[in-house]
Amino acid sequence: MRIWLGALLLLAFSSLAQALDIQSDTIYPKVKLETTMGNIVVELDRKRAPITVDNFLTYVVKGHYDNTLFHRIIPGFVVQGGGLNPKLEEKPYGKPIVNESGNGLSNGLGTIAMAREDDPHSATAQFYFNVGDNKRLDPSKRRWGYAVFGEVTEGMEVLEAMAEVETQINTKLGWPDFPVQPIILKKATLLPRQ
């Protein structure tokens, strides 16, 4: 049943990928993230995380990530974004995807992975960067992990600077680890094929 569901989701994302031109024939597409603190480029791994990469690129191409906040920052752990606009409103998102955390990629420093809730198959649009060695987020025989789907190739210094900003509890949302000064993802762009 799981294999059938995964195949169906992959087919659905493949059809959507062709309609949106998310470079479905590129194994290692790159995305440039322009932030208020500088630019970050990530190389994605479609070979090991095809569903996750297609999902992320669909949000990129649709402009979902443009003008969103990095809303959760924990030094030595993660920098998370992709879900809130500057008015602190959650952006609409699509259906959750199948968890690809068993793909052999690890939550090491400088990798990008999908954020999710307790349900292992609940990832939608939010993502995070590992700013520490977070192998405890990898899957084990007893639990699902968090799906890594790429790594930073440029702008690691920007990510490291983000990880050190002052944070507080956001009173409107009641969320901890929220940057005092907003860090905005101004634009996410799928870079041309190389």
C-alpha positions, 0 to 999 in steps of 0.5 A, spaced: 500 500 500 505 504 501 509 503 495 502 504 491 501 511 495 508 513 493 508 511 486 501 515 485 504 521 489 510 521 484 506 520 478 502 526 481 508 531 482 511 529 475 505 531 472 505 537 476 512 538 475 511 538 467 506 543 467 510 548 472 517 546 469 521 545 475 526 541 471 524 534 472 529 532 468 535 535 472 538 531 477 541 536 482 537 543 481 539 549 484 535 554 488 537 561 490 534 564 496 535 572 496 534 574 504 535 580 507 541 578 510 544 575 503 544 570 498 544 562 499 544 557 494 542 550 495 543 544 490 537 539 491 538 531 490 532 529 486 536 522 485 535 521 493 529 525 494 525 526 488 518 527 491 521 532 496 525 536 491 519 536 486 514 538 492 519 544 494 521 546 487 513 547 486 513 552 491 519 555 489 516 556 482 509 558 484 512 564 488 510 561 495 516 562 498 517 570 496 516 575 502 516 569 507 519 569 514 525 565 517 520 564 523 524 559 528 532 560 529 535 556 534 543 557 534 547 550 533 540 547 531 536 550 525 534 556 521 526 554 519 522 558 514 517 557 508 510 558 512 509 565 514 508 572 511 511 578 514 504 579 517 505 573 521 499 569 517 500 562 515 501 562 507 496 556 504 499 550 502 498 544 499 497 536 501 502 533 505 508 529 502 510 522 503 516 522 508 523 520 504 527 520 510 530 514 509 534 516 503 541 516 505 542 523 506 543 526 513 541 532 517 548 534 517 551 542 518 549 546 511 543 541 509 536 543 507 530 538 510 523 538 510 519 541 517 513 537 519 509 535 525 509 529 529 505 525 523 511 523 519 508 524 513 505 531 514 511 535 511 508 541 506 512 547 505 516 549 511 523 547 510 529 548 515 537 548 514 541 544 519 546 549 522 549 544 527 550 536 526 543 534 527 544 526 526 538 525 531 533 528 526 535 522 522 531 516 521 532 510 526 529 503 526 524 505 531 522 512 528 521 516 522 526 522 521 526 528 517 527 528 510 534 531 507 533 533 500 539 538 499 545 542 501 548 549 501 553 550 496 554 558 497 552 563 502 554 558 508 556 564 512 549 568 511 546 562 514 551 562 520 549 569 521 542 568 521 543 562 526 546 567 531 541 573 531 537 575 537 530 571 538 524 571 543 517 569 544 513 572 539 507 574 543 502 574 537 503 567 535 506 564 542 512 561 538 519 561 541 525 562 538 522 567 533 527 573 531 527 580 534 528 583 527 525 580 521 529 576 517 525 575 510 526 570 504 525 576 499 525 571 493 526 564 491 529 562 484 530 556 480 536 557 477 537 555 470 540 548 468 547 548 467 
